[in-house]
Structures are given as C-alpha cells and as structure tokens.
Amino acid sequence: MSKSLTQNRPGRAIALKIGAVFLFMVMAALIKAASGQVPPGQAVFFRSLFAIPIIMGWLWQQGHLHDGLKANNILGHVWRGLFGTCAMGLTFAGLALLPLPEVTAIGYATPMFTVIFAAIFLGERVRLIRLSAVALGLIGVMIVIAPRLSLDDSYTRAAALGALMVLVASILRALVQIHVRRLVQTDTTSAIVFYFSLTATVVSLLTLPLGWLIPHASLAWTNPGLNVIGLVICAGLIGGVAQIMVTSSYRFGTASMLAPFDYASMIFATLIGWLVFSEVPTLTILVGAALVIAGGVLIIWRERQLGLDRSKSKPSTAPSGTPN
C-alpha cells in the first residue's frame, strides 16, 4: 500500500501558509521599491525567471522533476499563464501608483469575481449566502476605490489609474482561478506552478521591444543599476519560495481551513507600508478592507459547508484525499 502524501498537521499547515503570505508581501514591497526604475514587464520577467530554479530545485528534492512537469492540458496552461501574467503586470503597475495596503485591499475582490465567473463558466449554483457575500465584498471594494475617482489633478488621475489596474488584475486572477479549477482535474499542482512561471517569463520578455515601438518611460526596459536589479531578482527568489510554501501547506491542512489566513496579508501590508514606505492606511481603506474580508470569509465558510454536504452525499467507499 502506497504511503499518503498528505498529513493532518494543522499547526505546520498554518505556519507555512502565514509564512508564504508574509513572503508574498515582502516580494510586493521589493517590486514597489524598484517600480520607479523598472517597468512592470521587466519586473514580471525577473520575478518569474528567478522563481523557476527555486521551483525546479524543489521538484528535484521531492522526486517529482519528471512526472511533476508533465502537461496534459497545454491550452489550459497557456490561458492560465496569459491571464496570470497580465494580472501580475497590472498589479506591479498599480504598486507604483498606490500604497501597499490599498493594493492589497482591492486585490481581495478576487474571490468575489471567482464566484461570479464560476456561475457563468462552470455552471455552479450560487444562492443567497454567496450572492450576499459577493455584494458585501464588492461594496467594500467600491469604498476603497471611491476616493480615487476624483480626477482633479495629475496625482489623483494616476492614483485612479492605479486603482483601476489593480481591480482589473483581481478580475483576471478570478479567471485564473477558474482555469486552475479545470487544470487540477488533469494536471499536477507542480506542473501548474512551473508552467505559469515559464509562461510569465516568456510573455513578459515580449514586452522588451515595446519601449522601442512605443517610446514611453513606463514601458521601456531599463538598466537601473545593480542595486535595483538585485531587488527584482530577490523578488523572484522570494516569490518562488513563497509559492513552494503555500503549495506545501496544503499537504498538511485543508483548503477551507487555510483560506482565511490569506487575509493576514493586510496586517503585513500595513506594517511593511508603514515601516518601509511611510504609508498609513486611511479609515476608508480599513473600513472597505474589513467589508471585503467579511465577504471573503463568508464565501469560504459557505464553500466549506457545501464541501461537507457533498462529502456526506458520497458513498462511504468513495476515495478521499483529492488534492486541492
């Protein structure tokens, strides 16, 4: 009998998930610090390229270097990669224009849009509780964005553009979640992680000639110096480690248990924003973020209830331990 690859160790699972969330916030802070001298396409390239050796080393250490990279749904990986790369680029662009806590709060809209797209594209039934959660979350997002809708001067126009880009990124990440739900039916988690990094590296490299074709400082790749290049390389390495940690956390705990810890990112974003960038979140951002988090937690709770109902309806001989 083969040994199960999963273990019920909630303490380790939570520690890995919180550690991953913290590292993702550190990665975002590094990208934000470099954003004044490195355009989004170039930042995505370094973030994705230098995550690949970390992921490859992890797969080799786990003994999954061969089977873990087998791609069964190639077109699914392509779409997941395109949507994910665009989302990453828009988020990085938004980090240059908005405080880190605000970008984090707007990004919490992703679960709301995921519920909507799951109903549209996957035919999932969405009833009153999840609809109410989506409405609550979207109200919170609008509260966060509302102060940016004033276009009185160039500063507020830039901030409004940043908020719009981060909101579009959250919509694209919701589409990514829909594609991932389909990919996990045919491909391993390690393959999904690896081919996203590979696709993002290739797609972001295609932005290199944009600076020549469309002369604009925000598009043209730069040679900012070793210190700034070091920031984006570290962002890639840290992003790769964080991806491995969040993936590993699901070996020791369930998705429904770990999902609420994503919202620890607001704590880390607030601390890092205050200590590193002297950014203090406004009351409007905190209130809006609280509503978005409440909507997200309600969705997570409802998903867990639905999962329990499905498991009860299955025969007792049904296999368990399906990877998340």
C-alpha positions in Angstrom: 0.0 0.0 0.0 1.5 3.4 -1.0 2.0 6.0 1.7 -0.3 9.0 1.5 1.4 12.3 0.5 -0.8 14.3 2.8 -0.8 14.6 6.6 -3.1 16.2 9.1 -0.8 18.6 10.8 -2.7 21.9 11.1 0.0 23.7 13.0 2.5 23.2 10.3 0.0 24.0 7.6 -0.9 27.3 9.2 2.7 28.2 9.8 3.6 27.5 6.1 0.6 29.5 4.9 1.2 32.5 7.0 4.9 32.4 6.1 4.0 32.3 2.4 1.6 35.3 2.8 4.3 37.3 4.6 6.9 36.5 1.8 4.5 37.5 -0.9 4.1 40.8 0.8 7.9 41.2 1.1 8.0 40.4 -2.7 5.4 43.1 -3.4 7.4 45.6 -1.3 10.6 44.8 -3.3 8.7 45.3 -6.6 7.2 48.6 -5.3 10.7 49.8 -4.2 12.0 49.1 -7.7 8.9 50.3 -9.6 10.3 53.8 -10.1 13.1 52.5 -12.2 11.9 49.2 -13.6 8.7 48.9 -15.8 6.1 46.3 -15.0 7.0 44.0 -17.9 10.6 43.9 -16.8 9.6 43.3 -13.2 7.4 40.4 -14.2 10.3 38.9 -16.2 12.7 38.9 -13.3 10.0 37.8 -10.8 9.1 34.8 -13.0 12.6 33.8 -14.3 14.3 33.6 -10.9 11.4 31.7 -9.4 12.0 28.8 -11.9 15.2 27.5 -10.4 13.7 27.5 -6.9 10.7 25.5 -8.2 12.9 23.1 -10.2 15.1 22.5 -7.1 12.0 21.8 -5.0 10.6 19.4 -7.6 14.0 17.6 -7.7 14.2 17.4 -4.0 10.7 16.0 -3.8 11.5 13.4 -6.6 8.8 14.9 -8.9 11.1 16.5 -11.5 9.9 14.2 -14.3 6.3 13.4 -13.5 5.7 16.8 -11.9 6.3 18.7 -15.1 4.0 16.6 -17.3 1.5 18.9 -19.0 -1.8 17.2 -20.1 -3.9 20.3 -20.8 -1.5 22.5 -22.7 -4.1 25.0 -23.8 -5.3 25.4 -20.2 -1.7 26.2 -19.1 -1.5 28.8 -21.9 -4.7 30.6 -20.8 -3.8 30.4 -17.2 -0.4 31.8 -17.9 -1.7 34.7 -20.1 -4.3 35.7 -17.6 -1.9 35.3 -14.6 0.9 37.3 -16.3 -1.4 40.2 -17.2 -2.7 40.2 -13.6 0.8 40.3 -12.3 1.9 43.1 -14.6 -1.2 45.2 -13.7 -0.6 44.6 -10.0 3.0 45.6 -10.3 2.0 48.8 -12.2 -0.6 49.5 -9.5 2.1 49.2 -6.8 4.0 52.1 -8.3 0.9 54.4 -8.0 -0.9 53.3 -4.8 0.1 52.4 -1.2 0.7 48.8 -0.5 -2.3 48.3 1.9 -4.6 49.8 -0.7 -3.4 47.5 -3.4 -3.8 44.6 -1.0 -7.4 45.6 -0.1 -8.5 45.9 -3.7 -6.9 42.6 -4.5 -9.3 40.9 -2.0 -12.0 41.3 -4.7 -10.7 38.2 -6.5 -12.9 35.7 -4.5 -16.0 37.8 -5.3 -15.3 37.7 -9.0 -14.4 34.0 -8.8 -17.9 33.2 -7.5 -19.4 35.2 -10.4 -17.3 33.5 -13.0 -17.8 30.0 -11.5 -21.5 30.5 -12.0 -21.1 31.8 -15.6 -18.4 29.4 -16.9 -18.6 26.4 -14.7 -22.3 26.3 -14.2 -22.0 26.4 -10.4 -25.2 27.3 -8.5 -24.8 30.5 -6.5 -27.5 31.0 -3.9 -28.4 33.8 -1.4 -25.5 33.4 1.0 -22.8 33.6 -1.6 -24.6 36.3 -3.5 -24.8 38.3 -0.3 -21.1 37.7 0.3 -20.2 38.9 -3.2 -22.3 42.0 -2.8 -20.8 42.8 0.6 -17.3 42.4 -0.8 -17.9 44.5 -3.9 -19.3 47.3 -1.7 -16.1 47.2 0.3 -14.0 47.4 -2.9 -16.0 50.4 -4.0 -15.5 52.1 -0.7 -11.7 51.6 -1.1 -11.7 52.9 -4.7 -14.2 55.8 -4.2 -11.7 58.4 -3.0 -9.6 57.7 -6.2 -12.5 58.6 -8.5 -11.7 62.3 -8.2 -9.7 63.4 -11.3 -8.8 66.9 -10.1 -5.1 66.8 -10.9 -2.4 64.5 -12.3 -1.7 62.9 -8.9 -5.4 61.8 -8.4 -5.6 60.7 -12.1 -2.6 58.5 -11.6 -4.0 57.0 -8.4 -7.3 56.4 -10.2 -5.5 54.6 -13.0 -3.6 52.5 -10.4 -6.8 51.5 -8.6 -8.4 50.5 -12.0 -5.4 48.4 -12.9 -5.4 46.6 -9.6 -9.1 46.0 -9.9 -8.7 44.6 -13.4 -5.9 42.4 -12.1 -8.3 41.0 -9.5 -10.8 40.1 -12.2 -8.0 38.4 -14.2 -6.9 36.5 -11.1 -10.5 35.3 -10.8 -10.3 34.0 -14.3 -7.1 32.3 -13.4 -8.9 30.5 -10.5 -11.5 29.2 -13.0 -8.8 27.8 -15.2 -6.9 26.3 -12.2 -10.1 24.5 -11.2 -10.1 22.9 -14.6 -6.4 22.2 -14.7 -6.3 20.4 -11.3 -8.6 17.8 -12.9 -5.9 16.8 -15.4 -2.5 18.2 -14.2 -0.4 18.2 -11.0 -0.1 21.3 -8.8 3.7 21.3 -9.5 3.1 21.4 -13.3 0.6 24.3 -12.8 3.1 26.2 -10.8 6.1 25.6 -13.1 4.3 26.3 -16.4 2.9 29.5 -15.0 6.4 30.8 -14.2 7.6 29.6 -17.6 4.7 31.3 -19.5 5.1 34.5 -17.5 8.8 34.6 -18.3 8.2 34.2 -22.0 5.2 36.6 -22.2 6.9 39.3 -20.1 10.0 39.1 -22.3 7.8 40.1 -25.3 7.4 43.5 -23.6 11.1 44.2 -24.3 10.6 45.7 -27.7 7.6 47.8 -26.6 9.9 50.5 -25.4 11.3 50.8 -28.9 7.9 50.6 -30.7 6.1 52.9 -28.2 8.5 55.4 -26.7 7.2 55.7 -23.2 9.1 55.6 -19.9 6.6 53.2 -18.3 7.1 50.6 -21.0 10.8 50.8 -21.9 13.1 48.3 -20.2 15.9 50.0 -18.3 19.4 49.4 -16.9 18.8 50.8 -13.4 21.9 49.5 -11.7 22.9 46.5 -9.7 21.0 47.6 -6.5 17.6 47.8 -8.2 18.2 44.7 -10.3 19.1 43.0 -7.0 15.6 44.0 -5.7 13.7 42.4 -8.5 15.9 39.3 -8.5 15.3 38.9 -4.8 11.6 39.3 -5.5 11.7 36.4 -7.9 13.6 34.2 -5.5 11.3 35.1 -2.6 8.3 34.6 -4.8 9.5 31.1 -5.7 10.0 30.2 -2.1 6.6 31.6 -1.2 4.9 29.6 -3.9 6.5 26.4 -2.6 5.4 27.2 0.9 1.8 27.8 0.0 1.8 24.7 -2.1 3.3 22.6 0.7 0.8 24.0 3.3 -2.0 22.1 1.5 -0.2 18.8 2.2 -0.8 19.4 5.9 -4.2 21.1 6.0 -7.4 21.5 4.1 -8.1 24.5 1.8 -11.1 25.6 3.8 -9.0 25.7 7.0 -6.1 27.7 5.4 -8.1 30.1 3.2 -8.9 32.7 5.9 -5.1 33.2 6.6 -4.8 34.9 3.2 -6.2 37.9 4.9 -3.2 38.2 7.2 -1.7 39.9 4.2 -3.5 43.1 5.2 -1.6 43.1 8.5 1.7 42.5 6.8 0.9 45.1 4.1 0.1 47.7 6.7 3.2 47.1 8.7 5.5 47.0 5.7 3.8 50.0 4.2 4.2 52.0 7.4 7.8 50.9 8.2 9.3 50.9 4.7 7.2 53.4 2.7 5.7 55.6 5.4 2.3 54.7 4.2 -0.6 54.8 6.7 -3.9 53.3 5.6 -6.8 55.7 5.8 -10.0 54.9 7.7 -11.8 54.5 4.3 -9.3 51.8 3.3 -9.6 49.9 6.6 -13.4 50.0 6.5 -13.6 48.9 2.9 -11.0 46.2 3.5 -13.0 44.9 6.5 -16.1 44.6 4.4 -14.2 42.8 1.6 -12.6 40.4 4.2 -16.0 39.8 5.7 -17.4 38.9 2.3 -14.4 36.6 1.6 -14.7 34.8 4.9 -18.4 34.3 4.3 -17.7 32.8 0.9 -15.0 30.5 2.5 -17.5 29.4 5.2 -20.1 28.6 2.6 -17.7 26.7 0.4 -16.8 24.6 3.4 -20.4 23.9 4.2 -21.0 22.9 0.6 -18.0 20.7 0.7 -19.2 18.9 3.8 -22.6 18.4 2.2 -21.0 16.9 -0.9 -18.9 14.5 1.2 -21.9 13.4 3.2 -23.8 12.6 0.0 -20.9 10.4 -1.3 -20.9 6.6 -0.7 -18.6 5.5 2.2 -16.3 3.8 -0.2 -15.6 6.9 -2.2 -11.9 7.7 -2.3 -10.7 10.6 -0.2 -7.6 12.9 -0.2 -8.2 14.5 -3.5 -5.6 17.2 -3.9 -6.9 20.8 -3.7 
